[in-house]
Amino acid sequence: MTAIRLRRVYEPPEPGADGLRVLVDRLWPRGLSKAAAGVDEWPKAVTPSTELRKWFHGGGSAAEFRRRYEAELAEPEAVAELARLRGLADAGPLTLLTAVQDPTTSHAAILAELLDA
């Protein structure tokens, strides 16, 4: 059973609960130092592409975003990274970090669902 958490990267690390902290945003969060973020990994192969991010922020729908993001995650490099992250999650807690206001309604939640499948 995988233990995957979703958290905002701006929240302080919880060493006993977070396990491996993985940033899943394409861009580094504004105003946050690497030391304060406590990020262990930043696998850009599983982050939404710049094009997809810009399309969504330009007024794209959540349903279409999900479809397009899942298509990106079906690319070979992303598939390999998903498998690696799934293995890490199986070995211990894994926390997906994002800068969005509500991680439960973001790309991080979609990624968590795919990792837990």
N, C-alpha and C positions, 0 to 999 in steps of 0.2 A: 504494500500500500504506500503510495507516494504522499509525502507531506509537503504541499506547496502552499505558500502564503503569498498574499498580495499586499504590498505596502507602498506608501508614498516614499520616495527617496529622501524627502525633506524631514521625515520622522527619524529620530535618533535610532541607531541600531539597537537591537535587543539580543545581545550575545547568546543568551541561553535558548532563545526561541527561533531566531532567524536562520540559523545554519548558514548555508552558502547564500550570499547576497548577490543577485544577478540583475544588473541594469538592463532593461528591455526597451529603452528609448534610443532612437537614432542619434539624438543630440544630447550632449552633456547638460544636465540641469543648470539653469542660470543661478548664479550667486552661491553655488555650493562647491566647497573645496573637496578634492578627492579624499582627503583625510576625514572630513566630517561625514562624507557619504558612506564610507565603509564598504565600498563596492568590491566584491571579490572577482567578478567577471563581467564583461561587457560584450556579449556575442552579437555583433551587428547583423549576422546572417538571419537572425530571427526577429529583428526589429522591422517595423513597417518602413518601406522605402520612402525616400524623400518625396517622390512623385505622389505616392498614396497619401502621405501625411498632408501635403499641400492640397491635394484634391479634397480630402475630407474637411479640412479647415476652410475651404472655399465654399462649403455648403453641401457636401456629399452626405448621403444617408448612411445611417449606422448599418443597415442590412447590406447595402452594397459595399460598404467598407469591409464588413466581415467577409463577404464573398471574395473580394479582391485580396484581402490579407491572407486568407486561407490558400488562395492560389499562389501567392508569393511563398508561403510556407511549404508548398508542394515542390518547390525548386530543389534540385539535388543538394546544394550547399546547406539550405535550411533544413532539409530532411535529416542530413547527417548531424547537424547541430541539435535538432530536436531529440534525436536518439541519444546523443551524449548527455544532454540535460535531463532526459528521462532517467538515464542510469544514475546520474548524480542525485536526483530526487528520490530514487529507490533506495539509495544508500543513506540518506539522512535528510533533514529539513532543507528546503530550498525556498528562498524568498525572492519573488519577482518584484523588482523596484521600478517605479515609474514616477514622473513628475506630474501626471494628470491629477486633477482634483479628486476624482472618484475612481480608484483603480478597478473597482468591481464592474464598471461599465466601460472599460477601456480595452485596448488591444491586449493588455496584460491578462485580462480575464479570459480572452479568447485563447491566448497562448497557454494559460494554466489548464483550460479544458483539454486542449490537445495533448499536453504533457501528461495529464491524468488519464487519458484514454487507453 
